[in-house]
Structures are given as structure tokens and as C-alpha cells.
């Protein structure tokens, strides 16, 4: 008996590249439009100018990390206003839940960056190497002759240029785009800019050119989460098996009258960017791009069968159609309690952000009492408390701010570094001002342990006022 153990089968399956066939139709045209719009927004937005005055950057959309500010056209978000960013993220999440509950993985199929750049890379690949059959032949060709080397190098260089433009566009969002472009070309840009471009270029090149559907299937967590957002009324791409089966190619052979509408042409499989067969039912890999609908409808027209063998439909439609009843209208699927709840929550967050944006003050103040010591007794018996007052001027020009204190008529204010009761705060900056509050001897604030006071800051130029409550420490403590 031999001691040789049989070799264990490998659990690893090498990736079989997917070469989607070109298709035309309603959903393919919609994907082209979305790709052009989204890529146009991404590449061109950093170059849009917006005049904010002489003291502020004129880039319409800018994440100014150096000054900890975010500019979006006429809107300026300061660090203490990060709740606006958090609110937008919440809206994005709720929007994703809404669209998924209504139309399945419609985000993945149409607007996800991985999908958009993969579509662009496949388009370039098709221009250079030909449609699906030509690309398959080139892939299976073992010999690397001059033609194969030329086609592959042309394709890879084109991909690399797209990836470089992608990485370069990203860094333009974080500093003045024209200035950075000159610095990048002349070699004067910060090493962080070059490093960021290099990383984003490499990942775009790899993800869009080679990994493609592997990112959607294995790296992205959303396919595993989406099921919680969907129910039996969610519209998603599906195959009407009760109409298409049994499938068969030979329509003139004996028994052809018993065949369904599906002629097993594999058109739906050949156009699928993730390489699945939608006729096998709902699958985690499906990104709901609907290209299989366009491909199948084209075939159905050619063979004289009704369109819609593959279509957007819900599980409840299947039950109704199998029973011979008409399906629900699209609007009944879209407008149901789950989607209405998501829409309501999304709207409430959006309205709240808009209201907060328009009611926010252009000046703000924070007051921090100096605790060591809590108070000082001057030679004449006056009790003095010290405060660090942080004044924020969110206007585009310098503004004079007057600081006063309320809480008792005997209290008076002194500003460090100036004999006046006002201070000039430069445009669009935060200034720290040390302020002394004095209570004369034998006054109530001086003799009490704690006395509630209120700091008032007034913009002298327009009368806008803000306040902050704090306490005055007396000698009783």
C-alpha cells in the first residue's frame, strides 16, 4: 500500500477576466449620461472660480486644511460647524438606503465611482482592442507578437493617463488648483501632493483596469448590507422565468411550440460587467446596471417576442404574473411605507441643515475663565477675574467687536493690550483676546462665591450681537 497521500484540491480559483460586449439601449444611454456628468463634475469642479473678496480664496470648492475651512461656492464651513458635514453624510446614507429600498443596487450600477471608472476603462479598452470577441481572442492568444504588445501598451498607457488625471484632480480640491498645477509641473509641489497622486493613480489603474468586478464582489461591503434595505416590493433586475422557460435555440425543431421566449442566446451574459447569468435568479454579484435588459430587449425584437423578458420587477410581481394577474404599477412599488420613511428622514435632515445654514451668525464667541488663580484681589480691594475670549469673524472683511459684560451694574471690563472696549478682528479669522472683569470692593459680585454674568460681543459695523454665559468668582470662595 502506498504511503503517498492524494494532493488536496486547491480552494483558490483564478479570476476569469470578464469582457462585456457592447450594447445599446435605454439603460446603456442613461449610464453614458451619468458617467459624463459625474466625471465632468469631478474633473472640472476644482477649476471653477468664485469671488469671495480679497481676503478669501477664489476657488469655488476648496477643502482648506491649512486654515481648517471648507468652501463650497457661497458657503463657508468652519471647524466648529462640522455638524454640517455630518448632516450631509447622514443624508448620503439615508439617500443610499432610499434608492436601495426602491430600486436595489441602483447606486452600484450607475453612480458608484468604481462602476463609473470601470465603464470608462472598458470603453477605452473597446476602442483599442475591439469588441468582446476581439478582446477574448487577444486574451487567449499565448504568443506576444508585435500586434498584441502594441495594443496592450496603448491600452495601459491610456488607462494610466486617466488614472493620473484622477489622482491629480483629487489633490486640486485641497489647494488652489492653478497654482498647484504649476507647482506639480515645475517640481515645486509639496511631497504630500506627489505621494497622494501616486497612490490614487495606482489604485485607479488597478481597480478600474484589472480588479473591476472583484472590487464589487469581494472588497465592497454594500452587497452584504443591501439585503437589509430591500423587501419583496423592491424593484430590481430579474428574469421572467415563467415566460422564458424552457429555453431553447431551435425554434423550428419538433416540440418548439413548448419552448419559452428565451432562445438561450447568452446576450444577457455577454454584456454583464460582472459576468453572471441573470437567469439564475437574484445574486449577490449583480450591480443592477440593467445592461442585460437592453441586450434581451434587442433580441426579443429581432425574434418577434414582447420586450421585458428581463426587466425591473419585484418579487410580488412574480407572484401576480404567475397567477395571471397584472403587476403593480411602478409608483406603488416606489411609494410605500419604507421608502416614505427614508424620504421623510432625509428631508428632515436636509431642511434642518438649510435652516441652520441661514440662521447661523457671522460672528461667534467662546469664553474660557482662567482658573489659576480663579480671581485676583487688587491693592484697592477690587476683585478681578481673567477670561480668554475667542472671537470669530466669519465675514470677508475686518470688523470691530465691542466686548461688554452684563449681570451687575458694578462690573466693568478691561481688554488686554488696548484702553478701549473694542478690538478689531481681521477678516475670516479667529482672534484670542484676554479680558479682565473687575468688581469693586464690597459689591455683590465681589463678596459672593459665584455670580452669573453674560459676555456680549457686538459687531459695531452692523449691530449683530452674540453672547456667552459664564461665572464671576468672588472672595467668598
C-alpha positions as CSV (number, residue, x, y, z in Angstrom):
1,X,0.0,0.0,0.0
2,X,1.5,3.3,-1.0
3,X,2.2,6.0,1.7
4,X,1.6,8.8,-0.8
5,X,-1.4,10.9,0.2
6,X,-3.5,12.3,-2.6
7,X,-3.0,16.0,-3.2
8,X,-5.7,18.2,-1.7
9,X,-7.7,20.1,-4.2
10,X,-6.9,23.8,-4.4
11,X,-9.5,26.1,-2.9
12,X,-8.3,29.0,-5.0
13,X,-9.9,29.7,-8.4
14,X,-8.0,32.0,-10.7
15,X,-10.0,35.0,-11.8
16,X,-11.6,34.6,-15.2
17,X,-11.5,38.1,-16.9
18,X,-14.8,39.5,-17.9
19,X,-15.1,41.1,-21.4
20,X,-18.5,42.8,-21.6
21,X,-20.0,43.1,-25.1
22,X,-21.1,46.5,-26.4
23,X,-24.8,47.0,-26.1
24,X,-27.1,49.9,-26.9
25,X,-30.4,50.9,-25.4
26,X,-32.2,53.0,-22.8
27,X,-30.2,51.9,-19.8
28,X,-26.8,52.0,-21.6
29,X,-27.6,55.6,-22.7
30,X,-28.5,56.5,-19.2
31,X,-25.2,55.1,-17.9
32,X,-23.3,57.1,-20.5
33,X,-25.1,60.3,-19.4
34,X,-24.4,59.7,-15.7
35,X,-20.7,58.8,-16.5
36,X,-20.2,62.0,-18.5
37,X,-21.9,64.2,-15.8
38,X,-20.2,62.7,-12.8
39,X,-16.7,62.6,-14.4
40,X,-17.2,66.2,-15.6
41,X,-18.1,67.3,-12.1
42,X,-15.1,65.5,-10.6
43,X,-12.5,66.8,-13.1
44,X,-13.8,70.3,-13.7
45,X,-15.0,71.4,-10.2
46,X,-11.6,72.5,-8.8
47,X,-11.2,74.9,-11.7
48,X,-14.4,76.8,-11.1
49,X,-13.7,80.3,-9.6
50,X,-15.9,82.1,-7.0
51,X,-15.1,85.7,-5.9
52,X,-15.3,85.9,-2.1
53,X,-13.3,89.2,-1.8
54,X,-9.6,90.0,-1.4
55,X,-9.1,88.0,1.9
56,X,-10.5,84.7,0.9
57,X,-9.6,82.0,-1.7
58,X,-11.5,82.3,-5.1
59,X,-11.8,78.5,-5.7
60,X,-15.5,77.6,-5.7
61,X,-15.0,74.2,-3.9
62,X,-12.0,74.0,-1.6
63,X,-11.0,71.9,1.4
64,X,-8.6,74.3,3.1
65,X,-6.9,72.0,5.6
66,X,-4.2,74.6,6.4
67,X,-6.8,77.1,7.7
68,X,-9.3,74.3,8.7
69,X,-12.1,75.6,6.5
70,X,-14.3,74.1,3.8
71,X,-15.6,76.4,1.0
72,X,-18.5,75.5,-1.3
73,X,-19.4,78.4,-3.5
74,X,-21.0,80.9,-1.2
75,X,-21.0,78.6,1.8
76,X,-18.0,78.5,4.3
77,X,-17.8,75.8,6.9
78,X,-15.7,76.3,10.0
79,X,-14.3,73.6,12.2
80,X,-16.9,74.2,14.9
81,X,-19.6,73.8,12.2
82,X,-18.6,70.2,11.4
83,X,-22.2,69.2,12.1
84,X,-23.0,70.4,8.5
85,X,-20.6,67.8,7.1
86,X,-22.0,65.2,9.5
87,X,-25.5,66.1,8.3
88,X,-24.5,65.7,4.7
89,X,-23.1,62.3,5.4
90,X,-26.3,61.3,7.2
91,X,-28.2,62.5,4.1
92,X,-26.0,60.5,1.8
93,X,-26.6,57.4,3.9
94,X,-30.3,57.9,4.0
95,X,-30.3,58.5,0.3
96,X,-28.5,55.3,-0.3
97,X,-31.0,53.4,1.9
98,X,-33.9,55.1,0.0
99,X,-32.6,54.2,-3.5
100,X,-31.7,50.7,-2.5
101,X,-35.1,50.0,-0.9
102,X,-36.8,51.3,-4.1
103,X,-34.5,50.1,-6.9
104,X,-32.0,47.7,-5.4
105,X,-28.3,48.3,-6.1
106,X,-29.0,51.2,-8.4
107,X,-26.2,53.3,-6.9
108,X,-23.7,50.5,-7.7
109,X,-25.0,50.1,-11.2
110,X,-25.0,53.7,-12.2
111,X,-23.1,56.2,-10.0
112,X,-20.6,54.3,-7.8
113,X,-17.0,55.6,-8.6
114,X,-15.8,52.0,-9.2
115,X,-18.6,51.5,-11.7
116,X,-18.1,54.8,-13.5
117,X,-14.3,54.5,-13.9
118,X,-14.6,50.8,-14.8
119,X,-17.1,51.8,-17.6
120,X,-14.6,54.4,-18.8
121,X,-11.7,51.9,-18.8
122,X,-13.8,49.3,-20.7
123,X,-14.8,52.0,-23.2
124,X,-11.1,52.8,-23.8
125,X,-10.3,49.0,-24.0
126,X,-13.0,48.5,-26.6
127,X,-11.8,51.4,-28.7
128,X,-8.3,50.0,-28.8
129,X,-8.7,46.2,-28.8
130,X,-12.2,45.8,-30.3
131,X,-15.5,44.4,-29.0
132,X,-15.9,41.3,-26.9
133,X,-14.9,38.6,-29.3
134,X,-11.8,40.5,-30.4
135,X,-10.7,41.1,-26.8
136,X,-11.3,37.4,-26.0
137,X,-9.1,36.3,-28.9
138,X,-6.4,38.7,-27.8
139,X,-6.6,37.4,-24.2
140,X,-6.4,33.8,-25.2
141,X,-3.5,34.4,-27.7
142,X,-0.5,32.9,-26.0
143,X,2.1,34.4,-28.3
144,X,3.0,38.0,-27.5
145,X,3.6,39.2,-31.1
146,X,4.1,42.9,-32.1
147,X,0.3,43.5,-32.5
148,X,-0.5,42.2,-29.0
149,X,2.3,44.2,-27.4
150,X,1.2,47.3,-29.3
151,X,-2.4,47.0,-28.3
152,X,-1.7,46.2,-24.7
153,X,0.8,49.0,-24.3
154,X,-1.6,51.5,-25.9
155,X,-4.4,50.4,-23.6
156,X,-2.3,50.5,-20.4
157,X,-0.8,53.9,-21.3
158,X,-4.3,55.3,-21.9
159,X,-5.5,53.8,-18.6
160,X,-2.5,55.3,-16.8
161,X,-3.2,58.8,-18.2
162,X,-6.9,58.5,-17.0
163,X,-5.7,57.3,-13.6
164,X,-3.1,60.1,-13.4
165,X,-5.8,62.7,-14.2
166,X,-8.0,61.1,-11.5
167,X,-5.3,61.3,-8.8
168,X,-4.3,64.8,-9.9
169,X,-7.9,66.1,-9.8
170,X,-8.3,64.9,-6.2
171,X,-5.4,67.0,-4.8
172,X,-6.7,70.1,-6.6
173,X,-9.6,70.1,-4.2
174,X,-7.3,70.8,-1.3
175,X,-5.4,73.9,-2.6
176,X,-5.6,76.5,-5.3
177,X,-5.8,74.4,-8.5
178,X,-4.0,76.6,-11.0
179,X,-1.1,77.3,-8.6
180,X,-0.8,73.7,-7.6
181,X,-0.8,72.6,-11.3
182,X,2.2,74.9,-12.0
183,X,4.0,73.6,-8.9
184,X,3.4,70.0,-9.9
185,X,4.8,70.6,-13.4
186,X,7.8,72.5,-12.2
187,X,8.6,70.1,-9.3
188,X,7.9,72.6,-6.6
189,X,4.8,71.0,-5.1
190,X,4.8,69.5,-1.6
191,X,5.9,65.8,-1.4
192,X,2.4,65.0,0.0
193,X,0.8,66.1,-3.2
194,X,3.0,63.8,-5.3
195,X,2.5,60.9,-2.9
196,X,-1.2,61.3,-2.9
197,X,-1.3,61.5,-6.7
198,X,0.9,58.4,-7.0
199,X,-1.3,56.4,-4.6
200,X,-4.6,57.4,-6.3
201,X,-3.2,56.8,-9.7
202,X,-2.1,53.3,-8.8
203,X,-5.4,52.4,-7.2
204,X,-7.5,53.8,-10.0
205,X,-5.3,52.0,-12.6
206,X,-5.5,48.7,-10.7
207,X,-9.2,48.8,-9.6
208,X,-10.6,50.2,-12.9
209,X,-8.3,48.3,-15.3
210,X,-7.7,44.9,-13.6
211,X,-9.8,44.2,-10.4
212,X,-13.0,45.6,-11.8
213,X,-15.9,43.4,-10.7
214,X,-13.7,41.8,-8.0
215,X,-13.9,45.1,-6.0
216,X,-17.8,45.0,-6.2
217,X,-18.0,41.3,-5.3
218,X,-15.3,40.9,-2.6
219,X,-13.9,44.3,-1.4
220,X,-17.2,46.3,-1.2
221,X,-19.3,45.6,1.9
222,X,-22.5,47.0,0.4
223,X,-23.6,43.8,-1.4
224,X,-23.8,42.1,2.1
225,X,-25.7,45.1,3.7
226,X,-28.2,45.9,0.9
227,X,-30.5,42.9,1.8
228,X,-31.5,44.7,4.9
229,X,-32.7,47.6,2.8
230,X,-34.8,45.5,0.4
231,X,-38.1,43.7,0.7
232,X,-40.5,41.9,-1.6
233,X,-41.6,45.2,-3.2
234,X,-38.1,46.4,-4.2
235,X,-37.7,46.8,-7.9
236,X,-34.6,45.1,-9.2
237,X,-33.4,43.5,-12.4
238,X,-34.9,40.0,-12.8
239,X,-35.7,37.3,-15.4
240,X,-39.3,36.2,-16.0
241,X,-38.5,32.5,-15.9
242,X,-42.2,31.6,-16.1
243,X,-42.2,33.2,-19.6
244,X,-38.7,32.3,-20.8
245,X,-38.5,28.6,-19.7
246,X,-37.9,26.1,-21.0
247,X,-35.3,27.9,-23.1
248,X,-34.1,26.6,-26.5
249,X,-32.3,27.8,-29.7
250,X,-34.1,25.6,-32.3
251,X,-37.4,27.2,-33.0
252,X,-38.3,25.1,-36.0
253,X,-37.5,21.7,-34.4
254,X,-40.1,19.3,-33.2
255,X,-41.6,20.4,-29.9
256,X,-40.5,24.1,-30.4
257,X,-44.1,25.2,-29.5
258,X,-43.4,24.1,-25.9
259,X,-40.4,26.4,-25.6
260,X,-40.4,29.7,-23.7
261,X,-39.4,33.0,-25.1
262,X,-35.7,32.7,-24.1
263,X,-33.7,31.5,-27.1
264,X,-30.6,30.9,-24.9
265,X,-28.5,33.4,-27.0
266,X,-26.4,34.4,-24.0
267,X,-26.7,38.1,-24.9
268,X,-27.6,38.9,-21.3
269,X,-24.5,37.1,-20.0
270,X,-22.1,38.6,-22.6
271,X,-23.0,42.2,-21.7
272,X,-22.8,41.7,-17.9
273,X,-19.9,43.6,-16.4
274,X,-19.7,41.2,-13.5
275,X,-20.0,38.0,-15.7
276,X,-23.2,36.5,-14.1
277,X,-26.2,34.9,-15.7
278,X,-29.3,36.9,-14.5
279,X,-31.4,33.8,-15.4
280,X,-30.0,32.0,-12.4
281,X,-32.0,34.4,-10.1
282,X,-31.0,37.1,-7.7
283,X,-27.3,37.0,-7.0
284,X,-25.0,39.0,-4.7
285,X,-22.8,39.9,-7.6
286,X,-25.5,41.7,-9.6
287,X,-25.0,45.5,-9.5
288,X,-28.4,46.2,-11.2
289,X,-26.8,48.1,-14.1
290,X,-29.7,46.8,-16.4
291,X,-27.5,46.3,-19.4
292,X,-28.9,42.8,-19.6
293,X,-32.4,44.4,-20.1
294,X,-31.1,46.3,-23.1
295,X,-29.5,43.2,-24.6
296,X,-32.5,41.0,-24.1
297,X,-35.0,43.6,-25.4
298,X,-32.9,43.9,-28.6
299,X,-33.0,40.1,-29.1
300,X,-36.8,39.9,-28.4
301,X,-37.5,42.5,-31.0
302,X,-35.4,40.5,-33.6
303,X,-37.3,37.2,-32.9
304,X,-40.7,38.9,-32.7
305,X,-41.3,38.4,-29.0
306,X,-42.5,41.0,-26.4
307,X,-39.9,43.1,-24.6
308,X,-39.4,42.7,-20.9
309,X,-38.3,39.1,-20.6
310,X,-35.6,40.6,-18.4
311,X,-36.8,43.7,-16.6
312,X,-37.1,45.7,-13.4
313,X,-39.6,43.9,-11.3
314,X,-40.3,42.9,-7.7
315,X,-41.0,39.6,-6.0
316,X,-44.6,40.5,-5.6
317,X,-44.8,41.0,-9.4
318,X,-43.6,37.4,-9.9
319,X,-46.4,36.0,-7.7
320,X,-49.0,38.1,-9.5
321,X,-47.8,37.3,-13.0
322,X,-47.6,33.6,-12.4
323,X,-51.2,33.7,-11.3
324,X,-52.1,35.6,-14.5
325,X,-52.7,38.9,-12.8
326,X,-51.1,42.3,-13.9
327,X,-48.2,43.5,-11.8
328,X,-48.3,46.6,-9.5
329,X,-47.5,49.9,-11.0
330,X,-44.0,51.3,-10.6
331,X,-45.3,54.0,-8.3
332,X,-46.9,51.6,-5.9
333,X,-43.5,49.9,-5.6
334,X,-41.6,53.1,-5.1
335,X,-44.0,54.9,-2.8
336,X,-44.5,52.5,0.1
337,X,-44.0,52.9,3.9
338,X,-40.3,52.0,3.9
339,X,-39.4,54.4,1.2
340,X,-41.6,57.1,2.5
341,X,-39.9,56.8,5.9
342,X,-36.5,57.2,4.4
343,X,-37.7,60.1,2.3
344,X,-39.1,61.8,5.4
345,X,-36.0,61.3,7.4
346,X,-33.8,62.5,4.5
347,X,-36.0,65.6,4.1
348,X,-36.0,66.5,7.8
349,X,-32.2,66.3,7.9
350,X,-31.9,68.5,4.7
351,X,-34.4,71.1,6.0
352,X,-32.6,71.2,9.3
353,X,-29.2,71.9,7.6
354,X,-30.7,74.6,5.4
355,X,-32.3,76.3,8.4
356,X,-29.1,76.0,10.4
357,X,-27.2,77.5,7.5
358,X,-29.4,80.6,7.2
359,X,-29.7,81.3,10.9
360,X,-26.1,80.9,11.9
361,X,-24.3,84.1,13.0
362,X,-21.4,85.5,11.1
363,X,-19.7,86.2,14.5
364,X,-19.3,83.9,17.4
365,X,-17.6,83.9,20.8
366,X,-16.3,81.4,23.3
367,X,-15.3,82.3,26.8
368,X,-12.9,80.3,29.0
369,X,-12.3,81.6,32.6
370,X,-8.7,81.4,33.7
371,X,-8.7,79.1,36.7
372,X,-5.2,79.6,38.1
373,X,-5.9,81.8,40.1
374,X,-9.7,81.9,40.0
375,X,-9.5,85.6,41.0
376,X,-7.0,88.3,42.0
377,X,-7.5,91.0,44.7
378,X,-6.0,94.3,43.6
379,X,-4.4,96.8,46.0
380,X,-7.7,98.8,46.3
381,X,-9.7,95.7,47.1
382,X,-11.1,95.2,43.6
383,X,-11.7,91.6,42.6
384,X,-10.5,90.8,39.2
385,X,-11.3,87.7,37.1
386,X,-9.5,86.8,33.9
387,X,-11.1,85.3,30.8
388,X,-9.7,84.1,27.5
389,X,-12.3,85.2,24.9
390,X,-12.1,83.7,21.4
391,X,-13.6,86.0,18.8
392,X,-14.5,84.6,15.4
393,X,-15.1,86.9,12.5
394,X,-16.6,85.0,9.6
395,X,-17.0,88.0,7.4
396,X,-14.8,88.7,4.4
397,X,-13.6,92.0,5.9
398,X,-12.1,93.2,9.2
399,X,-14.7,94.0,11.8
400,X,-14.6,96.0,15.1
401,X,-16.0,94.0,18.0
402,X,-17.1,95.6,21.3
403,X,-17.0,93.4,24.4
404,X,-19.2,94.1,27.4
405,X,-20.5,92.2,30.4
406,X,-23.9,92.1,32.0
407,X,-25.0,90.7,35.3
408,X,-24.4,93.6,37.7
409,X,-24.1,97.3,37.2
410,X,-20.9,97.5,39.2
411,X,-19.0,95.1,36.9
412,X,-16.6,96.7,34.3
413,X,-14.4,95.3,31.5
414,X,-10.8,95.8,30.6
415,X,-9.2,94.4,27.4
416,X,-5.6,93.5,27.5
417,X,-3.5,95.4,25.0
418,X,-5.9,98.3,24.4
419,X,-7.5,101.0,26.5
420,X,-10.7,100.7,24.6
421,X,-13.7,98.4,25.0
422,X,-13.5,97.2,21.4
423,X,-11.0,95.2,19.4
424,X,-10.5,94.8,15.6
425,X,-10.7,91.2,14.4
426,X,-9.2,90.5,10.9
427,X,-11.4,89.1,8.2
428,X,-12.3,85.4,8.3
429,X,-10.1,84.7,11.3
430,X,-10.3,83.7,15.0
431,X,-8.6,86.0,17.5
432,X,-7.9,85.3,21.1
433,X,-8.4,88.3,23.4
434,X,-7.6,88.3,27.1
435,X,-10.4,90.1,29.0
436,X,-10.5,91.3,32.7
437,X,-13.7,91.7,34.6
438,X,-13.5,93.8,37.7
439,X,-15.9,94.1,40.7
440,X,-15.3,97.0,43.1
441,X,-14.8,96.1,46.8
442,X,-18.0,95.4,48.9
443,X,-20.1,94.9,45.7
444,X,-22.3,91.8,45.5
445,X,-20.2,90.0,42.8
446,X,-17.0,90.7,44.8
447,X,-18.5,89.3,48.1
448,X,-20.3,86.3,46.6
449,X,-18.8,82.9,45.9
450,X,-20.2,82.7,42.3
451,X,-22.0,85.3,40.3
452,X,-23.6,84.6,36.9
453,X,-22.5,87.0,34.2
454,X,-23.0,87.3,30.5
455,X,-20.5,88.4,27.9
456,X,-21.9,90.3,25.0
457,X,-19.9,90.8,21.7
458,X,-21.3,93.3,19.2
459,X,-20.2,93.8,15.7
460,X,-20.1,97.7,15.7
461,X,-20.4,97.9,11.9
462,X,-23.8,96.2,11.7
463,X,-25.0,95.8,15.3
464,X,-25.0,92.0,15.2
465,X,-24.7,90.6,18.7
466,X,-23.8,87.3,20.3
467,X,-23.4,86.3,23.9
468,X,-21.9,83.6,26.1
469,X,-22.8,82.9,29.8
470,X,-20.2,82.2,32.4
471,X,-19.5,83.0,36.1
472,X,-17.6,85.6,38.2
473,X,-15.7,84.3,41.2
474,X,-15.7,86.4,44.3
475,X,-13.7,86.3,47.5
476,X,-16.3,84.3,49.4
477,X,-14.9,81.1,47.9
